Amino acid sequence: MSGGPSQEQQNLYRVAFVKNCFVLLVRAYDAIDTHSLQGAEEPHITGELVRCARTIVECDDAEPWMEHMEVLDDPPQAVAGRHGKRRPRIDIEFVRTGRGLRPRFHVEAKRLYRSDSVNEYFGPGGLQMFVNGEYAGGWSSAGMLGYVQCDTSAVWLHRLASGFVTRRVEIRASEDFPDWAPAGWQGEGLDGVHTSQHDRRLENLGPIRIFHFLLDLT
């Protein structure tokens, strides 16, 4: 009797799931009034994205893969030693529903609107939440969203790429993975997705791959 899917197959399934999550994000982004959110706070923007994403997956003509997709706004995360209101809350959680273990994809969002936004993006309340294992502890990949509220996406992409290089040690960038590499996805508005890989502080968790994406709200 053959066993379950190989590690390579599991990786392919995971990437396909993650890509679908970003497709849904792009379609939700296309449905919102972006200009009205240029000065909005992160919870407001994220709430609008999740609301539109839910509308898309729940409509009568939703694509088949959307039938098993659930999108959660600001759900608390299970972390050892953190209970009740002390539990950390991820900005967006995608869940593929079905029997058994349900794949999840966690996304943290940060506004890109002032000079220290790069610090917030990579800092203890941003990307390092994944590195520390407080978010996505049981998963091999997660996402970071940048809400562009000034300048251009190209300018912020350059700032983040430069900031990544100067923070390699503190964000525990993996030595054997290219810095800030394009994901190589084509179509569906996903050409701008970039990836990085980080060694988590808890060795039993293994490295985590982060998918980065910017949404222009200017």
C-alpha positions, 0 to 999 in steps of 0.5 A: 500500500502506498503512503501519503504524499511525498514531501515534494508533493506537499510543498507543491500543494502548499505553494498552490494554496498560497498562490490562491490566497494571493489571487483572492487578495488581488481580487479583493483589492480590485473590488475596494475603493483604494483612494478612500483608504490612502490615510486609513489605519491598518485594521480599516484597510484589512477589514475591507480586504477581508470583507471583499474576499468573503463576498467573492468566495461566497458568491454564486459563481465562485470558482470551485477552489474558492468553495473550501476557502475561509478568510478570517479578520484579526483571529487570535493565535494559539501560542504556548503561555499566552491566553485570553486577550494576551494571545497574539492576533494575526491580521489575516488568516486563510483556511482551507476547509475540509476533513483533517488538518486544515491548511492555514496561511497567515498574513501580517500587514503594515502601512508604508506611509512614513520614514520608519515604516521599513522598521515596522515592517521588519520589526518585532511587531512585523516580520519578526513575529514569524521568525519568533514563532508567534505567528504561523508556528506550525506552517512552512510559509506565511505572508507580509502585505505592505499598504502603500499610502505615499510615494509609489510601490516601486519606491517602497519595493526598493526601500524594503529590498535595501532594508532587508539586506541591512537587517539580515542578522536580526531577521535571521535571513537564511544563508542558502536562500536568495535575498528578496527574490521574485516568486516568479508568478505570472498573471492574476496581478501576482508579478510583484510577489517576492519571497524570502526565507528565514531561520526561526528562533525555535529550531524545531520549527524549521525555516519559514518562507515569507511571501511579500506583496505591496498594495497601492492605496495612493 
